[in-house]
Amino acid sequence: MSRHPLVSVIIPCYNGASYIRQALESISAQTYQQLEILVLDDGSTDGSYSVITECSRQDDRIKVIRHERNEKLIATLNKGIELAQGKYIARMDADDIALPDRIEKQVTFMEAHPEAGICGTFMAVFDEQGRRRKSRLPVTPGRIKAYLFTACAFFHPTVMIRREILCRWELRYEQQYYRAEDHALWLHVTERAEGANLPVVLLKYRLLADSETRQAERDREARRKVLMQIHQLALSKIGIALSPEEQLLYSCSMVRMDIELAKHKPVRELIGLYKKILTAASRSGYVNVKYLGQYLAVRFIAFLYYSGQFRKPRHLLDALRSDYFYTGVYLFIREKRAY
């Protein structure tokens, strides 16, 4: 690499004393060394600040920002963006572990692809019982843009963002999308620049019982309302606004745990809704209709199965008459085989 642009690594921390040292050591040991490491201690009460301060004495690239009181994640992340000086901003959580060449691989990609505004990676998820699994997402810009209409297309702690994109368009995390704030930001970023995921594991993601992700799963009603807003935002990019009933059906069909709420809906109603969305997508030219149709087909199969509609002859017959059924089954089988 001929040039070595500065990378600002933003690490929010709230009561992460048990893991923050390991996270910081993994960033300090990166093969790419042109870093500023912004650690924002958000009013921790468990000794996190002492651990962070000790680490900063061992690596002067670590800059400690302390909140006297807990300002919550979104405000903390936005403060990190404001303080960042790097050409690129890399995200990292206080309980995760970056593989040694994570930053180097992402900077190399971003420097070679000036059209890219954001670059994520695959990750290895592990829990407190030592169980592990590999997690991956779409890789190419077209597929990522389409996937964002159904679910988040980047693993938040793996991303590297071109800071100029955030500054030029004044893009920040928004409180109204709390616990899906990253999904909303990626929708805004990919409207203005391309996105990519490196198809290699570059981060170990620690799944804790009290993590933000687990808390969001427990508070399903609040999470559902936020996801409906996210889907409204996505669909607005193709110039379509759904009725409240349509919006609920669409959003419930995207999430396994919410399908139960829409199980009384006829399959043909979901087919009609997806067709309406794909028609608008085709008209707008904003997103690849083929890819969006594939992701909707996969969600169609999930809806058919988890709603129990496949047990009802009339609904099953409607499903069998739809291209979504055959495309969804094919893609589901192909995805399973890929693992």
C-alpha positions as CSV (number, residue, x, y, z in Angstrom):
1,M,0.0,0.0,0.0
2,S,1.6,3.2,-1.2
3,R,-0.4,5.5,1.0
4,H,-1.4,5.1,4.6
5,P,-4.5,7.2,5.4
6,L,-5.6,7.7,9.0
7,V,-8.3,5.4,10.2
8,S,-10.4,6.4,13.2
9,V,-11.7,3.4,15.2
10,I,-14.7,4.3,17.3
11,I,-15.3,2.0,20.3
12,P,-18.2,2.9,22.6
13,C,-18.0,1.3,26.0
14,Y,-20.6,1.0,28.8
15,N,-19.7,-1.4,31.7
16,G,-17.4,-3.4,29.5
17,A,-14.5,-3.9,32.0
18,S,-14.5,-7.7,31.5
19,Y,-13.8,-7.5,27.8
20,I,-12.5,-4.0,26.8
21,R,-8.9,-4.8,27.3
22,Q,-9.0,-7.8,24.8
23,A,-10.9,-5.6,22.3
24,L,-8.3,-2.8,22.5
25,E,-5.4,-5.2,22.3
26,S,-6.9,-6.7,19.1
27,I,-7.0,-3.2,17.6
28,S,-3.6,-2.1,18.9
29,A,-2.1,-5.3,17.3
30,Q,-3.5,-4.6,13.8
31,T,-1.1,-5.0,10.9
32,Y,-2.3,-1.6,9.8
33,Q,-0.9,0.9,12.2
34,Q,-2.0,4.4,11.0
35,L,-4.9,4.5,13.6
36,E,-6.5,6.8,16.1
37,I,-8.5,4.7,18.5
38,L,-11.4,6.7,20.1
39,V,-12.7,4.9,23.1
40,L,-15.9,6.6,24.5
41,D,-16.6,5.5,28.0
42,D,-20.3,6.2,28.4
43,G,-20.6,6.7,32.2
44,S,-19.4,3.2,33.1
45,T,-19.7,2.2,36.8
46,D,-17.7,-1.1,36.7
47,G,-14.1,0.1,36.3
48,S,-14.1,0.2,32.5
49,Y,-12.5,3.7,32.6
50,S,-9.6,2.5,34.6
51,V,-8.9,-0.4,32.2
52,I,-9.2,1.9,29.2
53,T,-6.9,4.5,30.8
54,E,-4.3,1.8,31.5
55,C,-4.4,0.7,27.9
56,S,-4.0,4.2,26.7
57,R,-0.7,4.5,28.6
58,Q,0.5,1.5,26.7
59,D,-0.6,2.8,23.3
60,D,-0.7,6.5,22.7
61,R,-3.0,6.1,19.7
62,I,-5.8,5.3,22.2
63,K,-7.8,8.5,23.1
64,V,-10.2,8.2,26.0
65,I,-13.4,10.3,26.1
66,R,-15.4,9.9,29.3
67,H,-19.0,10.8,29.8
68,E,-19.9,11.6,33.4
69,R,-23.3,10.1,32.9
70,N,-24.7,7.5,30.5
71,E,-25.7,9.3,27.3
72,K,-26.7,6.0,25.5
73,L,-25.3,4.4,22.4
74,I,-26.6,6.7,19.6
75,A,-25.3,9.9,21.2
76,T,-22.0,8.2,22.0
77,L,-21.5,7.0,18.4
78,N,-22.4,10.4,17.0
79,K,-19.8,12.0,19.3
80,G,-17.2,9.6,18.0
81,I,-18.0,10.6,14.4
82,E,-17.7,14.3,15.3
83,L,-14.3,13.7,16.9
84,A,-12.9,11.4,14.2
85,Q,-10.1,12.8,12.1
86,G,-9.4,9.8,9.8
87,K,-10.2,9.4,6.2
88,Y,-12.1,6.3,7.2
89,I,-14.1,5.5,10.3
90,A,-14.1,1.9,11.6
91,R,-16.6,0.6,14.1
92,M,-15.8,-1.8,16.9
93,D,-17.6,-2.9,20.0
94,A,-16.0,-3.1,23.4
95,D,-16.6,-6.9,23.7
96,D,-15.5,-8.0,20.3
97,I,-12.1,-9.1,18.8
98,A,-10.7,-7.8,15.5
99,L,-8.5,-10.2,13.6
100,P,-5.0,-8.8,13.0
101,D,-5.5,-7.9,9.3
102,R,-9.0,-6.5,9.6
103,I,-8.2,-2.8,9.1
104,E,-5.5,-3.5,6.5
105,K,-7.8,-5.5,4.3
106,Q,-10.6,-2.9,4.6
107,V,-8.4,0.1,3.8
108,T,-6.9,-1.8,0.8
109,F,-10.4,-2.4,-0.5
110,M,-11.6,1.2,0.1
111,E,-8.5,2.7,-1.5
112,A,-8.9,0.5,-4.6
113,H,-12.7,1.3,-4.8
114,P,-13.3,5.1,-4.4
115,E,-17.0,4.5,-5.3
116,A,-17.5,2.5,-2.1
117,G,-18.8,4.5,0.9
118,I,-19.0,1.5,3.3
119,C,-17.2,-1.8,3.6
120,G,-18.2,-4.6,6.1
121,T,-16.9,-8.1,6.6
122,F,-18.2,-11.5,7.6
123,M,-17.8,-12.4,11.3
124,A,-17.5,-15.3,13.6
125,V,-20.2,-15.3,16.4
126,F,-19.4,-16.9,19.7
127,D,-21.3,-17.0,23.0
128,E,-20.5,-17.5,26.6
129,Q,-20.9,-21.3,26.3
130,G,-18.2,-21.3,23.6
131,R,-20.5,-22.1,20.7
132,R,-19.5,-20.6,17.4
133,R,-20.9,-20.0,14.0
134,K,-19.9,-18.1,10.9
135,S,-22.2,-15.2,9.8
136,R,-22.2,-13.7,6.4
137,L,-24.2,-11.3,4.3
138,P,-24.5,-10.2,0.7
139,V,-21.2,-9.1,-0.8
140,T,-21.8,-7.0,-3.9
141,P,-23.3,-3.4,-4.1
142,G,-26.4,-4.4,-6.0
143,R,-27.3,-7.3,-3.7
144,I,-26.5,-5.2,-0.6
145,K,-28.8,-2.4,-1.7
146,A,-31.6,-4.9,-2.4
147,Y,-31.1,-6.7,0.9
148,L,-31.5,-3.5,2.9
149,F,-35.2,-3.6,1.9
150,T,-35.6,-6.7,3.9
151,A,-32.9,-6.7,6.7
152,C,-29.6,-5.0,7.7
153,A,-26.9,-5.8,5.1
154,F,-23.8,-5.1,7.3
155,F,-22.6,-6.4,10.6
156,H,-22.3,-3.1,12.5
157,P,-19.1,-3.7,14.4
158,T,-17.3,-4.8,11.2
159,V,-17.9,-1.7,9.1
160,M,-15.5,0.9,7.7
161,I,-17.1,4.1,6.4
162,R,-15.7,6.8,4.3
163,R,-15.9,9.8,6.6
164,E,-16.3,12.3,3.7
165,I,-19.7,10.7,2.9
166,L,-20.9,11.3,6.4
167,C,-19.6,14.9,6.5
168,R,-20.8,15.9,3.1
169,W,-24.4,14.7,3.6
170,E,-24.5,15.3,7.4
171,L,-25.4,11.7,8.0
172,R,-25.5,10.5,11.6
173,Y,-27.2,7.7,13.6
174,E,-30.8,8.7,14.4
175,Q,-32.5,8.2,17.8
176,Q,-35.9,7.4,16.2
177,Y,-34.3,4.2,14.9
178,Y,-32.8,3.1,18.2
179,R,-31.6,-0.6,18.1
180,A,-31.8,-0.4,14.3
181,E,-29.9,2.9,13.9
182,D,-27.2,1.3,11.8
183,H,-29.7,-0.1,9.3
184,A,-31.2,3.4,8.8
185,L,-27.7,4.9,8.4
186,W,-26.7,2.3,5.8
187,L,-29.9,3.1,3.8
188,H,-28.8,6.7,3.6
189,V,-25.1,5.9,2.8
190,T,-25.9,3.4,0.0
191,E,-28.2,6.0,-1.6
192,R,-25.1,8.1,-2.1
193,A,-22.3,5.5,-2.5
194,E,-21.8,1.8,-3.0
195,G,-21.5,-0.7,-0.3
196,A,-19.6,-3.9,-0.1
197,N,-18.8,-6.8,2.3
198,L,-15.5,-8.6,2.2
199,P,-16.3,-12.3,2.1
200,V,-13.9,-13.2,4.8
201,V,-14.2,-13.4,8.6
202,L,-12.3,-10.4,10.1
203,L,-14.1,-10.0,13.5
204,K,-15.1,-12.3,16.4
205,Y,-18.4,-11.1,17.7
206,R,-19.2,-11.9,21.3
207,L,-22.9,-12.6,21.9
208,L,-23.8,-11.8,25.5
209,A,-27.0,-12.4,27.4
210,D,-27.4,-8.7,28.2
211,S,-26.3,-7.3,24.8
212,E,-28.2,-4.7,22.9
213,T,-29.2,-7.4,20.4
214,R,-30.6,-9.7,23.0
215,Q,-32.5,-6.9,24.7
216,A,-34.0,-5.8,21.5
217,E,-35.2,-9.4,20.8
218,R,-36.9,-9.4,24.2
219,D,-38.7,-6.1,23.6
220,R,-40.4,-7.3,20.4
221,E,-43.1,-4.6,20.3
222,A,-40.7,-1.7,20.4
223,R,-38.4,-3.5,17.9
224,R,-41.3,-4.1,15.5
225,K,-42.3,-0.4,15.5
226,V,-38.7,0.6,14.7
227,L,-38.4,-2.0,11.9
228,M,-41.6,-0.7,10.4
229,Q,-40.1,2.7,10.3
230,I,-36.9,1.2,8.7
231,H,-39.0,-0.5,6.0
232,Q,-40.9,2.7,5.4
233,L,-37.6,4.5,4.9
234,A,-36.4,1.8,2.5
235,L,-39.6,1.8,0.5
236,S,-39.6,5.6,0.2
237,K,-36.4,5.2,-1.9
238,I,-38.5,3.7,-4.6
239,G,-41.4,6.1,-4.2
240,I,-44.0,3.9,-2.6
241,A,-45.9,4.4,0.6
242,L,-47.9,1.5,2.0
243,S,-51.1,1.6,4.1
244,P,-50.7,0.9,7.8
245,E,-52.1,-2.7,7.2
246,E,-49.8,-3.3,4.3
247,Q,-46.8,-1.9,6.2
248,L,-47.5,-4.3,9.1
249,L,-47.8,-7.3,6.8
250,Y,-44.6,-6.4,5.0
251,S,-42.6,-5.9,8.2
252,C,-44.0,-9.0,9.9
253,S,-43.1,-11.1,6.8
254,M,-39.5,-10.0,7.2
255,V,-39.0,-11.2,10.8
256,R,-39.6,-14.8,11.9
257,M,-40.7,-13.8,15.4
258,D,-43.3,-11.4,14.0
259,I,-44.8,-13.7,11.4
260,E,-47.3,-15.0,14.1
261,L,-49.0,-11.6,14.0
262,A,-49.8,-11.9,10.3
263,K,-50.6,-15.6,10.1
264,H,-54.3,-14.9,9.5
265,K,-53.5,-13.0,6.3
266,P,-54.2,-14.9,3.1
267,V,-51.1,-15.8,1.1
268,R,-52.5,-14.1,-2.0
269,E,-52.5,-10.8,0.0
270,L,-48.7,-11.1,0.6
271,I,-48.1,-12.0,-3.1
272,G,-50.0,-8.9,-4.2
273,L,-48.1,-6.7,-1.8
274,Y,-44.7,-8.0,-3.0
275,K,-45.8,-7.5,-6.6
276,K,-46.8,-3.9,-5.8
277,I,-43.4,-3.3,-4.3
278,L,-41.5,-4.9,-7.2
279,T,-43.5,-2.8,-9.7
280,A,-42.6,0.3,-7.9
281,A,-38.9,-0.8,-7.7
282,S,-38.9,-1.4,-11.5
283,R,-40.4,1.9,-12.2
284,S,-37.9,3.8,-10.0
285,G,-34.7,2.1,-11.2
286,Y,-33.3,2.6,-7.7
287,V,-32.7,-1.0,-6.9
288,N,-32.0,-4.2,-8.8
289,V,-35.5,-5.8,-9.1
290,K,-34.1,-9.3,-9.7
291,Y,-32.2,-9.3,-6.4
292,L,-35.0,-7.7,-4.5
293,G,-37.4,-10.3,-5.9
294,Q,-35.1,-13.1,-4.7
295,Y,-34.9,-11.8,-1.2
296,L,-38.7,-11.4,-1.1
297,A,-39.1,-14.9,-2.3
298,V,-37.0,-16.3,0.6
299,R,-39.1,-14.3,3.0
300,F,-42.2,-15.7,1.3
301,I,-41.1,-19.2,2.1
302,A,-40.4,-18.3,5.7
303,F,-43.9,-16.7,6.0
304,L,-45.5,-19.7,4.4
305,Y,-43.8,-22.1,6.8
306,Y,-43.9,-20.2,10.1
307,S,-47.4,-18.9,9.7
308,G,-48.7,-22.5,9.1
309,Q,-50.2,-21.5,5.8
310,F,-48.6,-24.5,4.0
311,R,-51.0,-26.7,6.0
312,K,-54.1,-25.0,4.5
313,P,-54.8,-26.4,1.0
314,R,-56.3,-23.2,-0.4
315,H,-53.4,-21.1,0.8
316,L,-50.9,-23.7,-0.3
317,L,-52.4,-23.8,-3.8
318,D,-52.1,-20.0,-4.0
319,A,-48.5,-20.3,-3.0
320,L,-47.8,-23.0,-5.6
321,R,-49.2,-20.7,-8.3
322,S,-46.6,-18.1,-7.4
323,D,-43.1,-17.8,-8.7
324,Y,-42.1,-16.7,-5.2
325,F,-42.5,-20.3,-4.0
326,Y,-40.2,-21.9,-6.5
327,T,-37.6,-19.2,-6.4
328,G,-37.7,-19.1,-2.6
329,V,-37.3,-22.9,-2.3
330,Y,-34.4,-23.0,-4.7
331,L,-32.6,-20.1,-3.0
332,F,-33.2,-21.6,0.5
333,I,-31.7,-25.0,-0.6
334,R,-28.7,-23.3,-2.3
335,E,-28.0,-21.2,0.8
336,K,-28.0,-24.3,3.1
337,R,-25.7,-26.1,0.7
338,A,-23.3,-23.2,0.7
339,Y,-22.6,-23.8,4.4
